[in-house]
Amino acid sequence: MEIDVSGTVCPQTVLIVRRCLEELEPGDELTVVGDYPPAERSIRRSCHKHGYSVSTTSTTDAEAEFALRIRVTSAAKTSATHP
């Protein structure tokens, strides 16, 4: 799955990403592209806090400031269902 969060700022950006991640199963990946660098830091921080694996990826979107690949882990799904 891929989402473009360009034009959004925190906390909206993180909320959009979290909502998408909730729909995925362990092993699935979400690619997030955006144009607001502080949002990249917030997304990374939130994902690490909740057990998701995050890495930088490439994008064909010339407008994008960042592109992240977020992998859903079984630990992330467990923490998402048990706060």
Backbone as JSON, one array per atom type, in Angstrom:
{
  "sequence": "MEIDVSGTVCPQTVLIVRRCLEELEPGDELTVVGDYPPAERSIRRSCHKHGYSVSTTSTTDAEAEFALRIRVTSAAKTSATHP",
  "N": [[0.85, -1.16, 0.0], [0.47, 2.28, -0.67], [0.72, 5.62, 0.41], [0.19, 9.14, 0.09], [1.09, 11.82, 1.88], [1.45, 14.45, 1.43], [1.12, 17.93, 1.85], [-0.05, 17.83, 4.3], [0.27, 18.35, 7.85], [1.76, 17.66, 11.08], [-0.36, 16.97, 13.86], [-1.82, 15.49, 12.07], [-0.66, 14.08, 9.91], [0.64, 11.85, 11.12], [-1.56, 10.58, 12.23], [-2.99, 9.79, 9.93], [-1.19, 7.93, 8.82], [-1.08, 6.02, 10.91], [-3.74, 5.12, 10.88], [-3.85, 3.85, 8.38], [-1.92, 1.83, 8.78], [-3.21, 0.25, 10.67], [-4.94, -1.24, 9.15], [-3.43, -3.13, 7.92], [-1.7, -6.31, 7.79], [0.66, -8.36, 9.71], [3.84, -8.4, 8.17], [3.05, -7.05, 5.92], [3.62, -4.06, 3.96], [3.84, -0.5, 4.09], [4.16, 2.28, 2.1], [5.09, 5.55, 2.5], [4.88, 8.79, 1.31], [5.84, 12.2, 1.4], [5.83, 15.81, 1.88], [6.74, 17.35, 3.96], [9.25, 17.75, 6.03], [9.41, 17.71, 8.99], [7.27, 16.03, 9.54], [8.16, 13.56, 8.68], [10.02, 12.89, 10.67], [8.28, 12.71, 12.86], [6.62, 10.59, 12.08], [8.47, 8.48, 11.92], [9.28, 8.36, 14.64], [6.85, 7.72, 15.93], [6.28, 5.24, 14.74], [8.5, 3.65, 15.52], [8.08, 3.69, 18.27], [5.78, 2.16, 18.46], [6.55, -0.31, 17.51], [6.89, -0.8, 14.76], [8.75, -1.48, 11.79], [10.92, 0.73, 10.18], [12.16, 2.18, 7.22], [14.12, 4.09, 4.89], [13.07, 4.82, 1.6], [12.98, 4.87, -2.02], [11.37, 7.15, -4.3], [9.25, 7.94, -7.09], [8.08, 10.33, -7.17], [8.6, 13.57, -7.81], [8.06, 15.78, -6.29], [8.14, 15.0, -3.68], [9.53, 15.18, -0.43], [10.33, 13.25, 1.27], [10.4, 9.65, 1.57], [9.15, 6.81, 2.99], [9.4, 3.4, 4.02], [7.34, 1.34, 5.7], [7.18, -1.43, 7.69], [4.95, -3.84, 8.8], [5.07, -5.44, 11.8], [4.75, -8.43, 13.81], [4.94, -7.82, 16.49], [4.21, -5.14, 16.47], [1.51, -5.29, 15.75], [0.51, -6.6, 17.99], [0.97, -4.7, 20.02], [-0.67, -2.7, 19.11], [-3.22, -3.7, 19.47], [-3.34, -4.15, 22.15], [-3.24, -1.81, 24.3]],
  "CA": [[0.0, 0.0, 0.0], [1.22, 3.53, -0.7], [-0.07, 6.82, 0.64], [0.86, 10.42, -0.08], [0.62, 12.73, 2.92], [1.87, 15.8, 1.06], [0.14, 18.96, 2.15], [-0.54, 17.7, 5.68], [1.27, 18.57, 8.9], [1.49, 16.91, 12.3], [-0.39, 15.52, 14.06], [-2.65, 14.85, 11.06], [0.14, 13.14, 9.12], [0.84, 10.63, 11.9], [-2.87, 9.92, 12.35], [-3.28, 9.16, 8.64], [-0.32, 6.76, 8.71], [-1.52, 5.02, 11.89], [-5.01, 4.55, 10.4], [-3.52, 2.92, 7.3], [-1.21, 0.69, 9.35], [-4.17, -0.6, 11.37], [-5.62, -2.08, 8.17], [-2.48, -4.09, 7.37], [-1.35, -7.51, 8.56], [2.11, -8.54, 9.84], [4.52, -8.71, 6.92], [2.67, -6.06, 4.91], [4.4, -2.82, 3.98], [3.2, 0.75, 3.72], [5.09, 3.3, 1.65], [4.56, 6.87, 2.78], [5.63, 9.9, 0.73], [5.34, 13.47, 1.89], [6.61, 17.0, 1.55], [6.97, 18.13, 5.17], [10.27, 17.0, 6.76], [9.11, 17.39, 10.39], [6.33, 14.9, 9.57], [8.97, 12.34, 8.56], [10.56, 12.59, 12.01], [7.17, 12.29, 13.72], [6.19, 9.26, 11.64], [9.5, 7.53, 12.38], [9.22, 8.26, 16.1], [5.62, 7.0, 16.28], [6.41, 3.84, 14.3], [9.45, 2.96, 16.4], [7.43, 3.57, 19.57], [4.75, 1.12, 18.4], [7.11, -1.57, 17.07], [6.96, -0.97, 13.31], [10.07, -1.34, 11.18], [10.89, 1.87, 9.25], [13.37, 2.43, 6.44], [13.98, 5.07, 3.82], [12.93, 4.19, 0.29], [12.99, 5.84, -3.11], [10.06, 7.43, -4.88], [9.28, 8.58, -8.4], [7.41, 11.61, -6.99], [9.61, 14.62, -7.76], [7.65, 16.77, -5.29], [8.27, 14.43, -2.33], [10.72, 15.47, 0.37], [10.73, 12.0, 1.91], [9.66, 8.42, 1.27], [9.43, 5.81, 4.02], [8.79, 2.08, 3.92], [7.02, 0.88, 7.05], [6.84, -2.85, 7.69], [4.14, -4.23, 9.95], [5.62, -6.61, 12.5], [3.78, -9.05, 14.72], [5.01, -7.06, 17.74], [3.44, -3.91, 16.28], [0.09, -5.63, 15.79], [0.18, -6.93, 19.37], [0.91, -3.46, 20.8], [-1.8, -1.91, 18.62], [-4.47, -4.26, 19.99], [-3.28, -4.16, 23.62], [-2.57, -0.56, 24.7]],
  "C": [[0.9, 1.23, 0.0], [0.28, 4.69, -0.44], [0.81, 8.05, 0.48], [0.27, 11.37, 0.95], [1.08, 14.17, 2.66], [0.73, 16.77, 1.35], [-0.44, 18.86, 3.54], [0.62, 17.94, 6.65], [0.86, 17.78, 10.14], [0.49, 17.67, 13.16], [-1.19, 14.77, 12.99], [-1.9, 13.78, 10.27], [0.29, 11.81, 9.84], [-0.48, 9.87, 12.03], [-3.26, 9.19, 11.07], [-2.48, 7.86, 8.5], [-0.78, 5.67, 9.67], [-2.81, 4.34, 11.44], [-4.75, 3.53, 9.29], [-2.84, 1.67, 7.83], [-2.15, -0.26, 10.06], [-4.87, -1.58, 10.43], [-4.73, -3.2, 7.64], [-2.2, -5.23, 8.34], [0.17, -7.6, 8.7], [2.73, -9.02, 8.53], [4.18, -7.74, 5.8], [3.54, -4.82, 5.05], [3.56, -1.65, 3.51], [4.29, 1.71, 3.29], [4.4, 4.65, 1.83], [5.46, 7.91, 2.12], [4.99, 11.19, 1.22], [6.3, 14.6, 1.57], [6.95, 17.87, 2.75], [7.96, 17.38, 6.07], [9.98, 16.76, 8.24], [8.12, 16.22, 10.52], [7.09, 13.58, 9.46], [9.5, 11.93, 9.94], [9.45, 12.09, 12.94], [6.68, 10.89, 13.37], [7.19, 8.21, 12.12], [9.4, 7.28, 13.88], [8.0, 7.43, 16.53], [5.73, 5.51, 15.91], [7.36, 3.06, 15.19], [8.82, 2.71, 17.77], [6.45, 2.4, 19.59], [5.24, -0.19, 17.77], [7.14, -1.83, 15.57], [8.38, -0.79, 12.84], [10.0, -0.24, 10.12], [12.22, 1.97, 8.53], [13.07, 3.48, 5.37], [13.89, 4.32, 2.5], [12.96, 5.26, -0.78], [11.57, 6.02, -3.63], [10.23, 8.08, -6.24], [8.61, 9.95, -8.35], [8.45, 12.71, -6.81], [9.3, 15.68, -6.7], [7.91, 16.29, -3.85], [9.6, 14.82, -1.69], [11.24, 14.2, 1.03], [9.85, 10.85, 1.43], [10.11, 7.38, 2.29], [8.74, 4.5, 3.7], [8.6, 1.58, 5.35], [6.53, -0.55, 6.96], [6.08, -3.17, 8.97], [4.74, -5.5, 10.54], [4.55, -7.21, 13.4], [3.79, -8.33, 16.06], [4.2, -5.77, 17.63], [1.96, -4.2, 16.35], [-0.34, -5.95, 17.21], [0.06, -5.64, 20.2], [-0.26, -2.6, 20.36], [-3.13, -2.42, 19.2], [-4.5, -4.29, 21.51], [-2.53, -2.92, 24.09], [-1.88, -0.66, 26.05]]
}
